Amino acid sequence: MKRSDAVYDSIEAKNLVVYKGHEAALNDVTFSVKPSSITGLIGPSGAGKTTLMRAIVGAQKITKGTLTIFGDAAGARCLRSKIGYVPQEPAVYDDLTVYQNLSYFGSVVGASKAQVVEVIKSVQLQPKKDALISHLSGGQRARVSLAIALLGNPQLLILDEPTVGLDPVLREELWQLFESLATKGKTLLISSHVMDEAERCQQIILLRESKLLWDGSKNDLLKQTGTKTVEAAFLDAIRRKGVNRVSR
């Protein structure tokens, strides 16, 4: 009999390998993500971040190794309601209002009208609930996309470059929202190629050229590399071709 989800890591990868054609998009990647945490998936374009996110949500075939979400194999039917995914480009309908978008996607996942209202409130979009998506700012559109991912009350949120292109004020507002969600028990995996985004994360996964450079806490990463920023630590890890994982 399966135990409670609470005894499992939110995400656990062991010797994960994913090939695309004849090239490894992920090469022997092992890491874990703890519940109720904010983990930064950090690396330059082409590092393997998108492939890893696709594998986590069950949209990418795994070549070798294992990848489990709350103890179940990635892609399992039982995980569909437990994972919310926020793509880099908001997947919303411009000719519908905020409320209409949320109502439509809510009907797909079986969310009640009450939850639609609650989710709109949680992302602080009540004043814009009757506004067309086409009339919203970039930051507001990002909030709508996040709200859609929150429908159904998923335990794990996968966010692909959620603050890219936003001004510093909007980025700060979104990060405050992410931190609030983690405090309420959600696990967030946030992908970014911008190193200063990683400074806001509790845990860090560093990828480069399909390989894992680091999996662990940000503080341990800075301590082990003797650096003061994640960017400096990343460059140091490249020179060393990775750093040893420190137990959390």
Buried (B, 14 or more C-beta within 10 A) or exposed (E): EEEEBEEBBBBBBEEBBBBBEEEBBBBBBBBBBBBBBBBBBBBEEBBBBBBBBBBBBBEBEBBEBEBBBBBBEBBBEEBEBBBBBBBBEBBBBEEBBBBBBBBBBBEEBEBEEEBBBBBBEBBBBEEBBEBBBEEBEBBBBBBBBBBBBBBBBBBBBBBBBBBBEBEEEBBEBBBEBBBEBBEEEBBBBBBBBBBEBBBBBBBBBBBBEBBBBBBBBBEBBBEBBEBEBBBBBBBBBEEEEBBEBBEE
